[in-house]
């Protein structure tokens, strides 16, 4: 199976309020950052579920890097668009709740997550349940919003 499909919803990590963890004590600024990152993740998941390439591109930095489970990478927004176009012709992705840990430091946030999802072939309709470990890096933008800068699917 092409290992790119499961990464489409690679940010399908549950919000900390749904059972994930956030390191460090309460900090209103960081708590707001985490809430904003969770909103980006939720938008990413919705876009992946509906095969909304424009929606996913809008959530990514121009220099995004996506490393697939097979080690191949999409570098930059145009490469991501090409991957998504190809993948959405082959797969439908339905993410499930997963665990997450988020670390926020200055203009960067790193999320470590375990992702369960159902991947279906668009034409054949066959279905596979997958479990992935993902590292997602978010970048704070000049307007204080967050975008996805890196997505790394860990092998195994």
C-alpha positions, 0 to 999 in steps of 0.5 A: 500500500502507498504509505502516503495516504495515512499521512494526509490526516497526520495531524489527527491528534486529539486535543489535550482536553480529549485525553492528550497531555501538555507538558509544564504548568498552567500558562495563559499565553501557552494555553491560548497557543495550544488552543489555537494549534488545536484549531489548526489541527481540527481544520486540517482534519476536516480538510483531509476528510473532505479532500479539500486541497485548498484548505490544507494548503491554506494551513501550511507554511510555504516551506512545509516539509512532509516526510512520509512513512516510506521516507519520501518527502514533499518539500514546499507548498507545490510539492504538497499540493501535487502529493495531495492531488495524487493521494486524494485520487487514490485514498479517502481518510477518516482519522480517529481520536489519538493521544497528543503531547504539545510543546510550545517554545517561542514561535515553534510548537511541536506535537507528538501524536499517535494517530488511528485512522481508516484509509479507504481506496477511492475506486476499490472501496477497500478499507485499512485501519492504520496506526501511525506516530507523527511529529508535527511542527507548527510555526507562529506567523507574524499575525500570531496565527499558527500554520503547519511547517513540518509533518514527519511520519515515524516508521514502525 
